[in-house]
């Protein structure tokens, strides 16, 4: 978390402050914005890898007081207009397309304003999967499922307990009962209640039309701004078949117990 306050620059409303961020994910919070911030993302990786990165930002729900631009060699391209923070809206761009220039808008009372957003750096391939509208709705091939098992942020065997649709955000929340936890990057799936059952939530696009159904699935996916996003999710019996076939041929990309 990087935090800054414009009140320290009250007498210099045209000041431009540089901020350097080394983490691959985090957040910026700018209280009482005046002047401007240049946000420099400098992850601890080889500069040669920068061209393979995508930057995504997600403004805070009540973020206000500044416009966010994409800046390259002095040219500004408006990314997020002050106050235009749609729920769950994420803005992505290639790392080599420029940096972030956050400019305060004129305010009568800046003390009421806080500009902020979360950011994530990821490989262009992962970003494309997360932000291609058709990707979460398309059934995965056997090869894609087996690769997802090896590379996903979470892999679980579970059932769909319920589905909540959020029309405003154009998303569905899948409430999952977990039968077996193979892997999770963050503690999205946790033990709940006295019964000691593992449960969690996975988000996907509303247009995918996910509905509650019987039977177990193998859920895989990515963590994105602290939320689990659905990737490949075959029925578990189908995963067992494809895993066994690949293992018999020595073609499975990684080992995982199918039972």
Secondary structure, DSSP 8 states (H G I E B T S, - for coil): -EEEEGGGGTT-TT-EEEEEE-SSEEEEEEES--SEEEEEE--SS-GGGGGGEEEEEEE-TT--SEEEEEEETTEEEEEE-TT---TT--EEEEGGG-EEEEEE---S-GGG-EEEEEEEEEEHHHHHHHH-TTGGGS---HHHHHHHHHH-SEEEEEEEEEEEEETTTTEEEEEEEEEEEEEESSTTSEEETTTTEEEEEEEEEGGG-----SS-EEEEEEEETTEEEE----BHHHHHHHHHHHHHTT--SS-----
